[in-house]
Amino acid sequence: MSSHHIVRDDQEPALIIANGEACSMDLLNQLLEWSPHIVVLDSAVERVLELGIKIDVLIGDFDRDFDHKKYENMQYPPIKVIKVDDQDSTDLDKAYQYLIDHNFPAVNVVWATGRRTDHTFSNLTNMVQVKNKLRVVLLDDYSKVFLCPAIFKKWYPEGTPISLIPIGTVSGITTKNLVYSLHDESLTLGYRSGSSNEVATDGMVEISYREGDLLLMECFD
């Protein structure tokens, strides 16, 4: 499988491929079809190249004797190799900053969950740092995760699993058309979360809150 990115419009979401558990090829192919810019974290590059995917950017701190120079002329057009010497940010954070610096409005992220739990937890929560600069959606074969806006409305079929996971404390949450409703209530990570809720009936789900950062997870069991 190869992917040549015909569309080169920076208004389309970019795609970041991290180094967690691989998603299905069905999901990956869907994202490659409409993602014009592919950014790969350094530790995943060999896995990605084995799939025949054309890489636009390879980014990371390239630690642990990572030989990044060998990838510079591996394909045409050449891979843009970016070394960021910053041990205070993750490679995924570095990729976010690259996209912000190049005026991308949104990004889908795959291979960011599974494998190491610390990486998964960090990847799920660190998106809050760029919430005002970049729209981030993390996807795997079981979930779609993004920061819920303060006022959210979307149509869902009955029974769709929806989880509301606070980053820290989120206050003033009110929901409509979820089986377990919230009425001006708070959720706090580790103490009370909105995991494993579901859509009550076919129709619009409405979620609003006053303060905090709330992850919305659309789940696919």
C-alpha positions in Angstrom: 0.0 0.0 0.0 1.3 3.4 -0.9 -0.2 6.9 -0.4 0.6 9.8 -2.7 -1.0 12.9 -1.3 -2.7 14.5 -4.3 -4.4 17.2 -2.2 -2.0 19.8 -0.9 -4.4 22.1 0.9 -3.2 23.2 4.4 -6.8 23.6 5.4 -7.2 19.9 5.4 -6.3 18.1 8.7 -2.8 16.8 8.9 -2.1 13.2 10.1 0.3 12.4 12.8 1.4 8.8 13.2 2.8 8.1 16.7 4.3 4.9 18.0 1.6 3.2 20.0 -0.5 0.2 19.0 -1.2 0.2 15.3 -4.8 0.7 14.1 -6.4 -1.3 11.4 -5.4 -0.6 7.8 -9.0 0.3 7.1 -8.9 3.2 9.4 -5.4 4.2 8.4 -6.3 4.2 4.7 -9.4 6.3 5.3 -7.3 8.9 7.0 -4.6 8.8 4.3 -7.2 9.5 1.6 -7.9 13.0 2.9 -4.8 13.9 4.9 -2.5 16.0 2.7 0.4 16.1 5.2 1.8 13.1 7.1 4.0 13.7 10.2 5.7 10.7 11.8 7.3 10.6 15.2 10.9 9.3 15.1 10.4 6.0 16.9 7.6 5.0 14.4 9.4 5.7 11.2 10.5 2.1 10.3 6.9 0.8 11.0 5.5 3.4 8.7 8.0 2.9 5.9 7.2 -0.8 6.0 3.6 0.0 5.0 4.8 2.0 2.0 3.4 5.3 3.3 4.9 8.5 1.9 6.1 10.6 4.8 6.2 14.4 4.6 7.9 15.1 8.0 9.9 13.0 10.5 10.2 14.8 13.8 11.5 14.1 17.3 14.5 14.5 19.6 16.2 11.6 17.9 17.7 10.3 21.2 19.0 6.8 21.9 21.5 7.0 19.0 18.7 7.4 16.4 20.3 7.9 13.0 17.9 10.4 11.4 20.1 11.4 8.5 19.6 8.1 6.7 15.9 9.0 6.1 16.6 12.4 4.5 17.0 11.0 0.9 15.0 7.8 1.3 12.0 8.9 -0.9 11.0 11.5 -3.4 10.0 14.1 -2.6 12.5 13.9 0.3 11.3 13.5 3.9 11.7 16.7 5.9 13.6 15.7 9.0 13.3 17.9 12.0 15.3 17.4 15.1 14.0 19.2 18.2 16.4 19.2 21.2 13.8 19.6 23.9 13.5 17.0 26.7 10.6 18.9 28.4 8.2 18.0 25.6 7.1 14.7 24.1 7.6 13.9 20.4 3.9 14.3 19.9 4.0 17.8 21.5 6.8 18.6 19.0 4.7 17.5 16.1 1.8 19.7 17.4 4.1 22.7 17.5 5.4 22.0 14.0 1.8 22.0 12.7 0.9 25.2 14.6 4.0 26.9 13.3 3.0 26.0 9.7 -0.6 27.2 10.2 -2.4 23.9 10.1 -5.9 24.2 11.8 -6.4 20.6 12.6 -4.8 17.1 12.9 -5.9 13.5 13.3 -3.6 11.3 15.4 -3.2 7.5 15.2 -1.0 5.0 16.9 -1.2 7.2 20.0 -2.9 4.7 22.3 -2.0 1.2 23.5 1.4 -0.2 24.4 2.9 1.9 27.2 0.2 3.2 29.5 2.2 6.4 30.4 2.4 7.3 26.8 -1.3 6.7 26.2 -2.2 8.8 29.2 0.1 11.6 28.2 -1.1 11.6 24.6 -4.8 11.7 25.7 -4.3 14.7 28.0 -1.5 16.8 26.4 -3.8 18.0 23.6 -5.2 20.5 26.1 -1.9 22.5 25.8 -2.8 23.4 22.1 -6.5 23.7 22.5 -6.6 27.3 21.3 -4.2 26.7 18.4 -4.9 23.3 16.9 -7.9 21.0 16.7 -6.8 17.5 17.7 -8.6 14.2 17.2 -7.0 10.9 18.5 -8.3 7.8 16.8 -7.9 4.1 17.2 -10.1 1.1 16.3 -12.3 1.6 19.4 -12.5 5.3 20.1 -12.4 8.8 18.7 -11.2 11.3 21.3 -11.2 15.1 21.2 -11.6 18.1 23.5 -15.3 18.9 23.9 -16.1 22.5 23.1 -17.9 24.5 25.9 -21.1 24.1 23.8 -21.4 20.9 21.8 -24.2 19.5 19.7 -24.1 16.4 17.4 -26.6 13.8 16.1 -25.9 10.2 17.3 -27.8 6.9 17.0 -29.4 5.4 20.1 -27.0 3.4 22.2 -23.7 5.0 21.0 -21.2 4.8 23.9 -20.1 8.3 24.9 -17.6 9.0 27.7 -16.9 12.4 29.2 -13.5 12.4 30.9 -12.3 15.6 32.7 -8.8 16.7 32.7 -8.6 18.0 36.3 -12.0 19.3 37.3 -14.7 20.4 34.9 -17.7 22.3 36.4 -21.1 23.3 35.3 -21.7 20.3 33.0 -25.2 19.8 31.6 -26.1 17.1 29.1 -29.2 16.3 27.0 -30.1 12.9 25.4 -27.6 10.8 27.4 -28.9 7.9 29.5 -27.1 9.3 32.6 -27.8 13.0 32.5 -25.8 15.7 34.2 -27.4 18.9 35.4 -25.0 21.7 36.2 -22.6 19.2 37.8 -18.8 18.7 38.1 -16.5 15.9 37.1 -13.0 15.4 38.5 -10.3 13.1 37.2 -9.8 10.2 39.5 -12.9 10.9 41.6 -15.9 11.2 39.3 -15.9 10.9 35.6 -18.6 10.3 32.9 -17.3 7.1 31.6 -19.5 4.6 29.7 -22.5 6.8 29.2 -24.6 6.3 26.1 -27.0 8.1 23.8 -30.6 7.7 25.0 -32.5 8.0 21.7 -31.7 8.7 18.0 -31.1 12.5 17.8 -29.1 15.4 19.0 -26.8 15.1 22.0 -26.1 18.4 23.7 -23.2 19.0 26.2 -22.3 22.3 27.8 -20.0 23.3 30.7 -18.6 26.4 32.3 -15.0 25.8 33.3 -12.3 23.2 32.7 -11.2 20.9 29.9 -13.4 17.9 29.0 -12.5 15.0 26.8 -15.3 13.5 24.7 -14.8 9.9 23.7 -17.0 8.3 21.0 -16.5 4.6 21.6 -17.0 1.7 19.2 -17.3 -1.6 21.1 
